[in-house]
């Protein structure tokens, strides 16, 4: 059951499906669909939405990294997104990849971002309109970002290793089986070549899905506070790193901690277990 959006720490980053249905033609706004299933957009999408492919559009195609500031500016420009455009993200899987795309936009400093609470699943279940017509927005000029905010909202292996050694908060958002080292991939997903199972020493297991309701909307602030503040003993000023398998599920938790609960310093370790579980001599715990 969806909660009143005004109750969250930063209600300005969340919109309901009902609100979006009434604001499909809002000026200076671009709706973006980003899914795990990259073919889903073509089967029907929210009218006016453009598609951003997390593999092809956001990731460098040679080095395991995100695109350059120049490539980000080009991506935005050809999708009709200017530096002041409000970008409203939604997608499948309870907004895993929508949160991932939003996090990537914040990585380049784009400020006006929002998530549709409940994502694609809720929109479809409510019988709201879909179209197969692809949006072709007029190109705009997007200035090349002066920097990528790697230090502020992103963690790398060395950062995470130091975090673990210092016994600072680490949140493992994968499934319990992945955390315990029983499996090296999500249930019902293929093995992706990780050589070792387990978790980063000192990490706490808080599966991303504990933050959402059955209808894919986010849980109430009170429920989220219980999960992260009471059960994990996280303080608002703590330096927190979240991780998963490749950074998609932890982007969801990053969004919850940063925007819905207002934690001050949260970083996403996007290398996550596909890096850590293959790294020579990386310390691993199993439980």
PyMOL commands that set and color helices and strands:
alter all, ss='L'
color gray80, all
select helices_A, chain A and resi 5-7+11-13+17-21+40-43+69-78+93-107+119-125+150-153+157-165+176-180+208-211+221-230+248-260+272-276
alter helices_A, ss='H'
color red, helices_A
select strands_A, chain A and resi 14-15+29-33+50-51+86-90+113-116+154-155+170-172+204-205+239-243+265-269
alter strands_A, ss='S'
color yellow, strands_A
deselect
rebuild
show_as cartoon
